[in-house]
Amino acid sequence: MRIGQGFDAHPLVEGRALVLGGVEVPHSRGLEGHSDGDALLHAVANALLGALGEGDLGRHFPSSDPGLQGIASTEILRQVANRVADAGLALGNLDATLIAQEPRLAAHLEAMEGVIADALKTQRSRVNVKVTSTDHLGAIGRGEGIAALAVVLLVQRG
């Protein structure tokens, strides 16, 4: 078994769609980033890379690469999932937490879980996404950004 953890955070900015967990969420601002800024999928990919002992997203998908400008984070996650499979491993389970004061995200969690399960080619029951706020504390509490945490367990393919 291999365990990995991931974290990501991005500021909310005008003029971008808000994409979290591969789902476009209605909101007046989106997450800044070289890709689509999907903090949840970035945290999940970082957790998977950590479990593999292969560093982080910056090593494999550097923001200095113009070819990655605007890439969908679902594509990043699919590529990382291929690394997991190539290592002879599979997802045991994923537990992720979105940290956001705004917008309200609870209604979108099931869709996010579905997108993540599809990208990882696993059963939806192995993917759990939840949301919390900071009760108006700090930058996230002021609505300036969104963060995400993820923990994964990888197991030998059976």
C-alpha positions as CSV (number, residue, x, y, z in Angstrom):
1,M,0.0,0.0,0.0
2,R,1.1,3.6,-0.7
3,I,-0.4,6.7,0.9
4,G,-0.1,10.2,-0.6
5,Q,-1.4,13.6,0.4
6,G,-1.9,16.7,-1.7
7,F,-2.8,20.4,-1.3
8,D,-3.5,23.2,-3.7
9,A,-4.9,26.7,-3.5
10,H,-5.6,29.4,-6.0
11,P,-7.0,32.9,-5.8
12,L,-10.4,33.7,-7.3
13,V,-10.2,36.2,-10.2
14,E,-12.6,37.9,-12.6
15,G,-13.0,36.7,-16.1
16,R,-12.5,33.0,-15.6
17,A,-14.9,30.1,-15.2
18,L,-14.9,28.3,-11.9
19,V,-13.9,24.7,-12.4
20,L,-13.7,22.4,-9.4
21,G,-13.4,18.6,-9.6
22,G,-13.8,18.9,-13.4
23,V,-17.2,20.5,-12.9
24,E,-18.0,24.1,-14.0
25,V,-19.6,25.8,-11.0
26,P,-21.7,28.9,-11.5
27,H,-19.9,31.8,-9.9
28,S,-18.9,35.4,-10.8
29,R,-15.1,34.5,-10.5
30,G,-12.9,31.5,-11.3
31,L,-9.6,30.2,-10.1
32,E,-6.4,31.7,-11.5
33,G,-3.9,29.3,-12.9
34,H,-1.7,28.2,-15.8
35,S,-4.2,25.4,-16.4
36,D,-7.9,25.7,-15.7
37,G,-6.9,26.3,-12.0
38,D,-8.9,23.4,-10.6
39,A,-7.5,23.3,-7.1
40,L,-9.4,20.0,-6.3
41,L,-8.0,18.0,-9.1
42,H,-4.5,19.5,-8.5
43,A,-4.6,18.3,-4.9
44,V,-5.7,14.9,-6.0
45,A,-3.0,14.6,-8.7
46,N,-0.4,15.8,-6.1
47,A,-1.6,13.1,-3.7
48,L,-1.3,10.4,-6.3
49,L,2.2,11.6,-7.3
50,G,3.2,11.7,-3.7
51,A,2.0,8.1,-3.2
52,L,4.1,7.1,-6.2
53,G,7.1,8.9,-4.8
54,E,7.3,11.0,-8.0
55,G,7.3,14.6,-6.7
56,D,4.6,17.1,-7.5
57,L,2.6,18.6,-10.4
58,G,5.3,21.3,-11.0
59,R,7.8,18.6,-11.9
60,H,5.5,16.9,-14.4
61,F,3.4,19.8,-15.6
62,P,5.5,23.0,-15.2
63,S,3.7,26.3,-15.5
64,S,6.7,27.4,-17.6
65,D,5.5,25.1,-20.4
66,P,3.5,27.1,-22.8
67,G,2.0,23.9,-24.3
68,L,0.2,23.4,-21.0
69,Q,-1.5,26.8,-21.0
70,G,-5.2,26.4,-20.3
71,I,-5.0,22.5,-20.1
72,A,-8.0,20.9,-18.5
73,S,-7.1,19.5,-15.1
74,T,-9.1,16.4,-15.9
75,E,-6.4,15.7,-18.6
76,I,-3.7,16.2,-16.0
77,L,-5.4,13.8,-13.7
78,R,-5.8,11.2,-16.5
79,Q,-2.1,11.3,-17.2
80,V,-1.3,10.9,-13.5
81,A,-3.7,8.0,-13.3
82,N,-1.8,6.3,-16.2
83,R,1.4,6.6,-14.1
84,V,-0.5,4.9,-11.2
85,A,-1.6,2.0,-13.5
86,D,1.9,1.8,-15.1
87,A,3.3,1.3,-11.5
88,G,0.9,-1.7,-11.1
89,L,-1.2,0.2,-8.5
90,A,-4.8,1.1,-8.3
91,L,-6.8,3.5,-6.1
92,G,-7.9,2.0,-2.8
93,N,-9.7,5.2,-1.9
94,L,-9.5,9.0,-2.1
95,D,-10.7,11.5,0.5
96,A,-10.7,15.1,-0.5
97,T,-11.8,18.4,1.1
98,L,-12.6,21.6,-0.6
99,I,-12.0,24.7,1.6
100,A,-14.2,27.6,0.3
101,Q,-16.3,30.4,1.8
102,E,-18.0,31.0,-1.5
103,P,-19.7,29.8,-3.6
104,R,-21.8,27.1,-2.0
105,L,-20.5,23.8,-3.3
106,A,-22.4,21.0,-1.6
107,A,-24.8,20.6,-4.6
108,H,-21.9,19.9,-6.9
109,L,-20.0,17.3,-4.9
110,E,-21.6,14.2,-6.4
111,A,-20.8,15.4,-9.9
112,M,-17.2,16.1,-8.9
113,E,-16.9,12.6,-7.5
114,G,-18.2,11.2,-10.7
115,V,-15.7,13.1,-12.8
116,I,-12.8,12.1,-10.6
117,A,-13.8,8.4,-10.6
118,D,-14.1,8.5,-14.4
119,A,-10.6,10.1,-14.7
120,L,-9.1,7.5,-12.3
121,K,-11.0,4.6,-14.0
122,T,-12.4,3.5,-10.6
123,Q,-15.7,3.0,-8.8
124,R,-17.3,6.1,-7.6
125,S,-17.6,4.5,-4.1
126,R,-13.8,4.9,-3.8
127,V,-14.0,8.7,-4.1
128,N,-15.2,11.0,-1.4
129,V,-15.3,14.8,-1.7
130,K,-16.5,17.1,1.0
131,V,-16.5,20.8,1.6
132,T,-15.9,23.1,4.5
133,S,-15.4,26.8,5.1
134,T,-13.0,28.8,7.3
135,D,-15.9,30.6,9.0
136,H,-14.8,33.9,7.5
137,L,-11.2,33.5,8.8
138,G,-8.2,34.4,6.5
139,A,-8.1,34.9,2.8
140,I,-10.3,32.0,2.0
141,G,-12.8,33.2,4.6
142,R,-12.8,36.6,2.8
143,G,-13.7,34.9,-0.4
144,E,-10.3,35.6,-2.0
145,G,-9.6,32.0,-3.0
146,I,-10.3,28.3,-2.7
147,A,-8.0,25.5,-1.4
148,A,-8.2,21.7,-1.5
149,L,-6.7,18.8,0.4
150,A,-6.5,15.2,-0.7
151,V,-5.4,11.9,0.7
152,V,-5.1,8.7,-1.4
153,L,-4.4,5.1,-0.7
154,L,-2.9,3.1,-3.6
155,V,-3.0,-0.7,-3.5
156,Q,-1.5,-3.4,-5.7
157,R,-3.6,-4.1,-8.8
158,G,-5.5,-7.3,-8.4
